[in-house]
Amino acid sequence: ISSAELDMFFYIVCALFLLNAFTTEAAVTTKAPCVDRGGEAYCSVHTGAPDYICTNVMKYYLASQLCAKSCGVCV
């Protein structure tokens, strides 16, 4: 590898580093509101049932999507 090729590689790496440094801040996302998408009636019934969706590992996806506020799993 010649000195010119090494210099060019260094310049490209520096350019990519700077590009990454300035574009990272633009990817900031906003937080979604913490709500029960399943509705108050659905979540009050299913979070108090013996087969509690908030603590059942097999139903965690339902809890996080439908009853996030009632189950306290908002992110």
C-alpha positions in Angstrom: 0.0 0.0 0.0 1.5 3.3 -1.0 1.5 6.4 1.1 -1.1 8.1 -1.2 -3.5 5.2 -0.8 -3.1 5.2 3.0 -3.7 9.0 3.1 -6.9 8.6 0.9 -8.1 5.8 3.2 -7.5 8.0 6.3 -9.5 10.9 4.7 -12.4 8.6 3.8 -12.5 7.2 7.3 -12.4 10.7 8.8 -15.2 11.9 6.4 -17.4 8.9 7.4 -16.7 9.6 11.1 -17.8 13.2 10.8 -20.8 12.3 8.7 -21.9 9.9 11.4 -21.3 12.4 14.2 -23.6 15.0 12.6 -26.4 12.6 11.5 -26.8 10.7 14.8 -28.7 13.6 16.4 -31.2 13.8 13.7 -32.4 10.3 14.5 -34.0 11.3 17.8 -37.4 9.7 18.2 -40.4 11.0 20.2 -41.9 9.0 23.0 -45.4 7.6 22.4 -48.0 8.4 25.0 -48.7 5.7 27.6 -52.2 4.5 26.9 -54.3 1.4 27.0 -55.1 0.7 23.3 -57.4 -2.2 24.3 -59.7 0.2 26.1 -60.4 0.7 29.8 -63.1 -2.1 29.9 -60.8 -4.7 28.3 -57.8 -3.9 30.4 -59.7 -3.7 33.7 -61.1 -7.2 33.1 -58.0 -8.9 31.8 -55.5 -7.3 34.3 -57.6 -8.5 37.2 -58.3 -12.0 36.0 -56.6 -15.1 37.4 -54.7 -15.5 34.1 -53.3 -12.0 34.6 -51.8 -10.8 31.2 -49.5 -8.3 32.9 -47.5 -11.1 34.7 -48.0 -14.0 32.2 -44.8 -14.3 30.2 -46.7 -15.8 27.3 -49.0 -12.8 27.1 -46.4 -10.1 27.6 -46.8 -8.9 24.0 -50.6 -8.4 24.5 -49.9 -6.6 27.8 -47.4 -4.3 26.2 -49.5 -3.5 23.1 -53.1 -3.5 24.5 -52.8 -2.6 28.2 -49.5 -0.9 28.5 -50.7 1.8 31.0 -52.6 -0.7 33.2 -49.7 -3.1 33.2 -47.1 -0.4 33.7 -45.0 -1.5 30.7 -44.8 1.8 28.9 -41.4 2.6 27.4 
